[in-house]
Amino acid sequence: MEKILIVDDDEGLVHFLKRFFARQEYEVMSRGSGRDAIDLVSREPFDLILMDYKMPGMNGLDTLSEIRRLQVKTPIIVMTAYGTMDTAIEAMKLGAYDYILKPFDGSELQRVARDALEVNRLMKEVVSFPAPFSRPSQAPGGEVTIIGSHRRMQEVFKTIGQIAPKDVTVLITGESGTGKELVARAIYHHSARKDRPFVALNCAAIAESLFESELFGHERGAFTGADRLHIGKFERCHGGTIFFDEIAEMPLSTQAKILRMLQYGELERLGGSQTLRADVRMIAATNKNLEAAVDQGKFREDLYWRLKIISIHLPPLRERMSDIPALVEYFVHRFGREYQMAIRYIEEAAVERLKSYDWPGNVRELENCLRRAVLFSSGDVILDEHLKFDSAQGDPLAPAAREELSERIERRLEELIPDLLRLTETRVRESVIDVVEKTLISKVLKQCGNNQVKAARVLGISRNTLRHRMKKFDFVPPSE
């Protein structure tokens, strides 16, 4: 359960906030002065701190400065009834995540708190990766490990280790579900900025009309509804790292301003005339072909090349199937611990089935599949029957896939009949058997990802018989 600390000498407000957050199932504590809050924070960790600006003794800004001096990374939201520009700017300069005006709007308070808690999670849940060419190990609680002993993943780890400490822009590419955000967070956690904010934005989830305000902020009166100064993500992330996921969805009008930010570290709030500076490292990710987007006029070429100083490409799971057993072990252990279920192992037939699937959703789909399997298992073993795929596509043991395979084989045999009829009666008998066997074995091996154990099971023969037939028809074994 996430813990929230409220620092305010107004007992009525503290009571309201405690009830407000308790209804959302947060653990809430409170202190009535800055000095008491500092003493508590030095002894106990919190996920979010809401602090009044005006308090007797140490005011909110002095308390904020002292907490930051203790190198506590917890996001702090300053609460104030004095919504001046100077108050907001000073709070942000001292390291506040945001500020919010009294009296509160419930939906605004909930939104700001939710965003701050997400930033806290991303900053404190460390993402690690094994050293190149080493065996990955289980991560301790509160840490996530990127799994991969395949050569291409080892190259990814090597690149992360080389560029994480260096203050350069990074572009991460790969299909959906390959782990692009995990790589971005690994770069952050192993960088010199690891004690500063990490902010992640999904460009596809932000309305185009709100994009620039979210990033650069706005002055009061900049547009209808702008009733107070709003500090944007770049100012809020000063000294830290900002991650743009699905950057191909960013509006062209915003891309020009992003380019200026990258080149000069300068920005202007909407409705403002003052040039501000923000020191932010930028990491971007996309599952689309940005070069094609540039050719189509949907993405700025100058921004593309500015982002691609360092590029990391994550391979799809189907191209690193040798990592399946390690990923299975990692997720089963993690979910067993999360749901307090003593899963000891997963049966070999289930692992083989996982290795024969194409995984169009990549690691994310595998993660979902194994989460369900852990929840469905009634004992300490995950069985083949516990596996529920998001799609039967690519699963040679799924009924729909078997039916499709049979239909394709029948169509192929129908195509071969005219040629077979031209042979002599003796040759026909021998050739039909050979052609049927060779076609069937070829199709099943392909559907099973060249896994001979799985193919033999689908064909209903022993593995030795399958090897004999493969030798007879001169099948070339696939390269490892």
N, C-alpha and C positions, 0 to 999 in steps of 0.2 A: 504494500500500500504506500502510495506517495505521501510525503510529509510536507506540510505547509506551515510556516511560521508567520504569525501576524504580530507586528510591532506597532502599538498605538496605545495612548493613554485614555482614549475614549471607550469606556466600558460598553456603552450601547452599541457602538460600531463593531467592536471586537465580538460581541455576542452575535450580531447579525452575520458577520463574516464567518464565524465558526459554524453557524447553522447552514449558511449558504454552501460552504465547501464540504461539510459533513454529509449533506444530502447527495453529493456527488462521490461519496465514499473515499474522501481523502482524510488522512489523519492530520488534525489541526492542533497546533499549540500556539500560545500567545505570551507576549511580554509587554509590560507597560512603559518601558524606558529603553533607550539605546544601549545603556551600559549593561542592563540585564540581558538584552538580546545578544550582545557581543559575547558575554560570558557563556550563554547557552550554545551559540553557534560554534564556539571554540571547542565544545565538548560533544556536540551531537550534529550529525549531518542532516541537511534539509534539501528538498527538491525545489522549493520555491519560497521566497521571502517577500511579504508585502509590508511596507514600512511607511509610516506617516512622515511627512516632511517636517511638520512643526510639533515638537515635543519638548517638555521641560528638560533642562540639563542638556544632553547631547541632542542636537536636532537630527533629522533624517539623513542629511547629507554628510554630517560628521560621522554618523554611525555607519553609513554606506562606505565611506572612505576607510574606516577602521576594519570593517569586514573584508574589504578588498585587500587591505594590507596583510591580512591573515591568509591571503591567497585562496580564499573560498570561492569556488567556481559557480556556486548556486545563483541562478537568475534572481535579481531583486527588482521589484516593481515599487516605485515611489508613489504614495498616495498623497494628494494635496488638494486643498481648497483654494490655493493661490496659483492659478494656472498661467503664470507669466512665462514669457519666452526664456528669460534668464534662468528661471528655476528648472525648466525642462532641459535646457542645454547643459547647465552645470551638472544636473543629475546624470545625463548621458556621458559627459566627460569623465565623471567619477566611476563609471562602469555599470550604471543601472541598465536593466534590460528595457524598461519602458516606464512611463509614468501615467497615472490615471487620475482624473478629476473627481472630487467629491461634489455633490452626491453621486453615487454610482448608477450607471445604467447596467442592469443585470447581464444583458447579453454581451455588452462590451467587456465587462469584467470577466465573464466566462471565456470569451475569445482570447483576451490578452493572457489570462492565466493558462489556458490550454496551450497556446503557442509557446509560452515561457517554459512550461513543463516538458514540451517536446524538445526544445533546445537543450534543456537540462539532460534529458535522456541521451541525446546525440553526443553531448560533450562528455558524459560520465560513463557511458557504455563503450568501453575501449574496444576497438576493432584491431585485432592482431593478424599477422600472417607469418607462416613459417619461413625460416631462412631458406634461400634457394637450395634445392637438392636435399633438404632434410625432411624427415617424416613429421607431418602435422600431429599435434597433440591436443587433447581436450582442453578447452579454455576454462579457467576458473569462473565462479559466479560473477556476473556483472561484466563479462568480457565475451566478445563474439570473435570467432576465428574463421578466416577465409580458408576453405579446405581445397587442396589441389596438389597432387604430386605429379600430375601430367606435365610433360616438358613445357607446354605452352603456358600453363599456370605458373610454373616455376620462373619463367621469363617475366611474367607479370609481377611476381613477388620481387624479383631482382630489380625491376624498374622502380617499383614503389620505394624500395630501400635506397635507391640512388637519388631519386628526385624529391622525396618527402622533406628532407632538411633544407632544400633549396627553394627560394621564394619565386617559383615560376608558375605560370598558368598551365593547367593540365586539361586535356580533352579526353574523356573516357567514352569509348564506343562499344557497341555490342547489342545483341538482341534483348528484348524484355526478359527480365528474370535471371540475367547472368550475374548480377551482383555489383552493378555500377556504383550504387550509393555506398556499399560496403568498402569498395576500393577508395572512394572519395574520403570516407571517414578514416580509413587506415592511413591515408596520406596526412590527414589533419592530426591524428593522434601521434604520429611519428615526426611531426614538424616542430619548428621552434615556436609556433603559434598555438600549441596544444593547451595552454592555459588561458587563451583568449576565446571569444565566442565562435561557435560553429553554427551557421544558419543554412538550412536547406530549403529550397523553393522548387516546387513542381510548376514549371512554366505553363503546362497544359491546364492547370487547375486555377489559374488566376485570370479573371476577366480582363480583356484588353483595356477597358476603360480605367481599371484600377492598377494596372501594371506599374506605371511610372510613379504613382503615389506610393505604392508599396515599397518600391526600391529607393526612391530619392526623397520621399516625404513631401509634405506640402505646408505652406503657410496658412494661417487662419484667413478665410475669405478667398482662397485660391479658386474655389468653385462652389457651386451650390451644395450645401451640406458640410463644407469644411469649416466647422465651428471652433476648431482649436488647432494649434500647431501639432503636426504629426511628424515624428522622427522616422525616417525611412530605414530600410534594412541595411543599407550601406553605412550610414552613420552609426547605427546600432551595433554593427559588426566591426567597428574600427579596431584595427590591430588583429583581427581574427580571419576566419575563412568563410567564404560564401559559396554554396554549391547550387548550381543551376541544373536541375534534372529536366530532361526533355527540352533542351535549349532550342531545338529546331522550331518549337512552337512559340518562341518569343516574337512579338510584333516587330516589324521592320522599323517602325518609328522609335521603338525603345532601343533597338540594336545600336543606333548611332550614338546614343547617350552612354550605353555600356562601353562602347569603344573608347570614348573620351575618358571614362572612368578608368579603363585599363591602361591607357597610354599616359595619363597625367595625374590620376588619382584625384580628380576634381569632379564636383557635382553641384547642382543647384536644386533647391526644393521647388516644387511647382508653386508658382505665384511669388517666388522670391527672386531677388536680384543679386544676392550675396553668393560669391563662389566659396564653396566649402571643400575641405580636403578630408579624405577617408583612406586609410591604409588598409586595404583588404586584399587577401589572396583569393583568386577566383579559380574554381574547378567546375567544369561543365561536363554534361553527359548527354548522349542521344542514342536512340535505337534506329535513327534514320541516316541516310547517306547525305551528309552535309554538302559534299561536292556537287551532287545532283541538285540539291536545293539551291545552291549558288547559281548553277546553270539555268535553273527555272526562275531565277529572280526572287526566290522566297527567303534567301538568307544572304547577308552582306559578305562579299568576298574578303574585304579587309578585316572584318571581325573573325571570320573563319580562320584566316592565317594567324591572327593575333591569339586566338584560343589554342591553336594547334602548335604551340611551342614544344610541348611534350604530348604525345598521343599514346594512350594505352588501349589496346583492343582486347576485349574479353571473349574467348571462344565459346560457342554454344555447347551445352552439355553433351549433345550427341557426338561432338568431335573430341571429347575427353572421357569416354565411357569407363576408362580404367579408374577414374576417380569415384565411381558409384559406390563401391564398398565402403570407402572412407567417409563419404558423405552420409551414407546410411547409418554407419556407426555413430557419427557425430550427432545427427538429428534425433536418432532413437534415444541416445543418452540424454540429450538436452530436453526432449519432450517428456521423457520418463521422469526426469528430475522436476520439470515444471508442473506436471500433473500428479506428482507423487505416486508414480506407478513403477513397480520394480521390474522393468523389462530387462531380462538377462541376455536374450539374443533374438535374432531374426532367422527363420529357417532358410536353408540354402535355396529351396525352390522359389521363395519370395525374392531373394536377392537376384537370382537368375532372371526372374521375370522383370525386375526393375532394370536389369542390364540390357534387356531385349527391347525396351520401349524407346521411342524416338525423343521424348521430352520436348514437345513444342514450346512449353512454358519454362523450360530450362530449370535452374536450381530452385526457383520459387515454386514451380509445380511439384518438384520432388519433395520440397519441404512441406507443402500442403498435403501431399499424398501420405507422407510418413507421420505427420501430425494426426491425420485421420486414423491411420493404422494403429498408432499408440492408443488413441481414444477407444477404438473398436475392440482392441485386444482384451480378453477377459482374464488371461493368466499372465505369465511372465515371458511368453514367447509370441512374436508376431508371425502369423501364418500367411501363406499365399492368399487365403480367402479374405484377409483383412485389408488387402490393397484395393483401393478404389481410385481409378484413374480419372482425371478430368475429361479425358477423351480416349476412346478405344483405338484411335488412329495410331498405328505403329506397334500395337501390342499383339503379337502373333497368337497369343493364347486367349484373347478376348473373342467371344462368339462372333461378333460382327466382323472382326478381322479374319477369322477362320473362314467364314462364309464368303467374304470377298476374295480370299486366296483361292478357294475352290472354284469360284466362278471364273477367275482369270485363267486357271489351269484348264478348265473345260473349254474356254474360248480358244486357248492356244492349241489344244488338241484338235479342235474342229478345223483350225487353219492348216494343221499338218496332214489331215486325212487325204486330200487329193494327191499329195506327194507320196504318201504311203501306198496308195492303191496302184501306183505305177511299178512297184517292186514285185518281184516274184512271190509266190505264195509262201515259200519258206522264209524268204527275206522279210516278208511282211510280218510274219509271226515274231521273228527275232527283233526286227527294228521297232515294231510297235512297243514292245516291252522296254527296249533300251531308251527310246525317245520319251516314253511316259515317265520312266524312272528318272532320267536325266533332267527333264523339265521340272518334275515335281521337286526333286532334291534342290535344284538351282533356286526355285522360287522360295522354298521354305528356308533355305540357308540365308537368302537375302532378307526375308522377313524377320529372321531371328538374329540379324546383325552378325552372321557368320559364327554364331555360337553353336558348336556341334552338339553339346549336351542338350540344349533346348530344341534344336532341330530334330534330333533323334526322338525326343519325347513327342513332338508334334507328329512325326511320321509313324510313330508306333513301332520303331525298331531299336535295336541296341546301338550303342555308339560304335562298337567294332564293326557291325554290319554297315553302318553309315560310312565309316572310313574305307571299307572294302569297295563300296559303290563309288565313292569319290575317286579312289585310285583307278577303278575300272574306266571311269569317264574322264580321267585326266583333269580333275579339278585342281586348280592352283590354290593352295592355302593362302588366305589373306595375310599381308604383312602386318607385323605387330605395330 
